[in-house]
Amino acid sequence: MVVLNSFFNAENRKRGETMGKGVAFAFEIGGREIDPAQVEDQEEAALLQDIVESVVDKTELLQCSEHGEPPRFLCSGENINELSLEVFGCCESLIREVEELLNEAAK
């Protein structure tokens, strides 16, 4: 996926880490990279920031037990009302652990 190269390379990861307390977190809405701090609509900006905080609060201490890498997240959709969250990591074990944690927290 092309967007991951853009969002999660070393240069742009710093921006994501600032948004997510050390966790790389990015948005793509309608095919465009979105920075919640640049969203003009205050309600939409608050919603995006709430998403970041909710995910980061649950996952900021997680890292791969084998590789020491943290998870990365991409929240994407055609519009702000149709967003889905994708988890990326160094290996399937980390991705599975993060997905299980988030699914359990959603119950």
Secondary structure, DSSP 4 states (H G I P E B T S, - for coil): -HHHHHHSSHHHHHHHHHHTTTSEEEEEETTEEE-GGG-SSHHHHHHHHHHHHHHHHHHTT---TTT-PPPEEEEEESSTTS-EEEEE-SSHHHHHHHHHHHHHHH-
